[in-house]
Amino acid sequence: MLRLIQLELQKLWLNRTSKVLIFISFILPLFIVLISSFKIPFFGYFTLELGEYGLFNFPLIWHLVTFFASQFKFFFAIVVVSMIGNEYSNKTLKQNLIDGLSKREFILSKFYTISFFSLVSTLIIAIMTLCIGFFYSSYTEFGIVTRDLEFLVGYFVKLVGFFSLCLFFGMLAKRSAFALAFLFVLYCLEWIAYGIIWKFSTEELATNIQNFFPLKSMYKLIDVPFLRIAATVVPDNKELIHDYAVHFHEVAIVLGWTAVFIFLSYRLLKKRDL
């Protein structure tokens, strides 16, 4: 495993564009720290400071930070599809196979690298969240701090699943631009399918089925936290009561899609004439 990861890291390090995109994908989530310290004046009447309103209290902060940090995953997605595009354009894929790397090892090297960067990103988010939380949170008891840590698991699985999808599209298209276009096409197809199912059944059934779709299942891992934030402000409003937890079946669905994408990537490479 380490040999395959080192091989991929060496390729990425030699590519200037990949280095810049990786740097951006790791740095951008840190802007959440800056946002947490913003003081926004409103015409001199009062100053809005986000940390003063309990937004960064434990355990809510785990949900809040992982949700917003996951929105920056598209930068590393470009790196993933570029990894494949460069393999074809630079003929390094064929050279790796000539040098003794099997097709199975080639796909595993990509998957291991995806998992490695997802793990590093998760650790950065965990450390950043702890720093913000201990600075702003009114609750620092161990039991409260460690509650909702499943959002870190959801964040990691979400990244691995999404990047595995990008890997499959990269293998399918061989070109970065086309691979990213496939993401948009898949997004549209999922909503078209949702609309068709809703037309011939019910909204509830359509939603339940849509939650099994690749992009939607990844998105559902970490729900939008705005209603949860509102619930902390108005705790007696029953309309805001919702289950925001990361559930095992949601994780299992994304892991299932991850396995499918890696398997399909391998099958494509195995059957393709290089």
Secondary structure, 3 states (H helix, E strand, C coil): CHHHHHHHHHHHHCCHHHHHHHHHHHHHHHHHHHHHCCEEEECCCEEEEHHHHCCCCCCHHHHHHHHHHHHHHHHHHHHHHHHHHHHHHCCHHHHHHHCCCCHHHHHHHHHHHHHHHHHHHHHHHHHHHHHHHHHHCCCCCHHHHCCCCHHHHHHHHHHHHHHHHHHHHHHHHCCHHHHHHHHHHHHHHHHHHHHHHHHHCCHHHHHHHHCCCHHHHHHHCCCCCHHHHHHHHCCCCHHHCCCCCCCHHHHHHHHHHHHHHHHHHHHHHHHCCC
